[in-house]
Amino acid sequence: MPGLIRGMARTAVIAGTATSVSNRVSRRQYNRWAEKDQQQYEAQQYEQQAAPQPPPAAAAPAAPAAGGATDRIAQLQQLGELKQQGILTDEEFAAEKARILGS
């Protein structure tokens, strides 16, 4: 019987050691993945902060007091160019167009 108890004790020590090593390896791997995720997150935050911000929308020229048809056409052409260049959004374009046309 002493041999049986010694064998069981040896098995318990080996199993405990294996479990301890396995847990340690798992913790290291988890920490590596967490560190990698943190680095990726920080890189994304840096890229977002470093990305060029769109320029503020330029205001369309004010309508002249005389309000001639030629002036309105020129303003609408300028407005269209600003929209094509991406300076004005669709909503800004529509609002300024309505203001110019007096709608």
C-alpha positions in Angstrom: 0.0 0.0 0.0 2.7 2.5 0.6 3.6 2.3 -3.1 0.0 3.0 -4.0 -0.1 6.1 -1.8 3.2 7.3 -3.1 2.0 6.9 -6.7 -1.2 8.8 -5.9 0.7 11.5 -4.2 3.1 11.8 -7.2 0.1 12.0 -9.6 -1.5 14.7 -7.5 1.7 16.7 -7.5 2.1 16.3 -11.2 -1.5 17.3 -11.9 -1.2 20.3 -9.6 1.9 21.4 -11.3 0.4 21.0 -14.7 -2.7 23.0 -13.7 -0.5 25.7 -12.2 1.6 25.9 -15.4 -1.5 25.9 -17.6 -3.1 28.7 -15.6 0.1 30.7 -15.8 0.3 30.2 -19.6 -3.3 31.2 -20.0 -2.8 34.4 -17.9 0.2 35.4 -20.0 -1.6 34.8 -23.3 -4.6 36.8 -22.0 -2.4 39.7 -21.0 -0.7 39.6 -24.4 -4.0 39.8 -26.2 -5.3 42.5 -23.9 -2.1 44.5 -24.5 -2.4 44.0 -28.3 -6.1 45.1 -28.2 -5.1 48.2 -26.1 -2.4 49.1 -28.7 -4.9 48.7 -31.6 -7.4 50.9 -29.7 -4.8 53.6 -29.0 -3.6 53.5 -32.7 -7.2 54.0 -33.9 -7.7 56.9 -31.5 -4.5 58.5 -32.7 -5.5 58.1 -36.3 -8.9 59.7 -35.6 -7.2 62.6 -33.9 -4.6 63.0 -36.6 -7.1 62.8 -39.5 -7.6 66.2 -41.2 -10.8 67.8 -40.1 -13.1 69.0 -42.9 -12.9 72.8 -43.4 -15.8 74.8 -42.0 -18.6 75.4 -44.4 -18.1 78.7 -46.3 -21.1 81.0 -46.2 -22.6 81.8 -49.5 -22.3 85.4 -50.5 -25.1 87.6 -49.2 -27.8 88.5 -51.7 -27.4 92.1 -53.1 -30.0 94.7 -52.1 -30.9 95.3 -55.8 -31.7 91.5 -56.2 -31.2 91.4 -60.0 -31.7 88.1 -61.9 -28.1 88.1 -63.1 -26.8 88.4 -59.5 -29.0 85.4 -58.4 -27.8 83.3 -61.3 -24.1 84.0 -60.4 -24.8 83.3 -56.7 -26.5 80.0 -57.6 -23.5 79.1 -59.8 -21.1 79.8 -57.0 -23.3 77.8 -54.6 -23.2 74.8 -57.0 -19.4 75.0 -57.3 -19.1 75.0 -53.5 -21.3 72.0 -53.3 -19.3 70.2 -56.0 -16.1 70.9 -54.1 -17.6 69.3 -51.0 -17.5 72.5 -49.1 -21.3 72.6 -48.7 -23.5 69.7 -47.6 -26.8 69.0 -49.4 -28.7 70.6 -46.6 -26.6 73.7 -46.6 -26.9 73.9 -50.4 -30.7 73.6 -50.2 -31.0 76.2 -47.5 -28.8 78.8 -49.3 -30.6 78.1 -52.6 -33.9 78.7 -51.0 -32.6 82.0 -49.4 -31.2 83.2 -52.8 -34.4 82.4 -54.6 -36.5 84.0 -51.9 -38.6 80.9 -51.3 
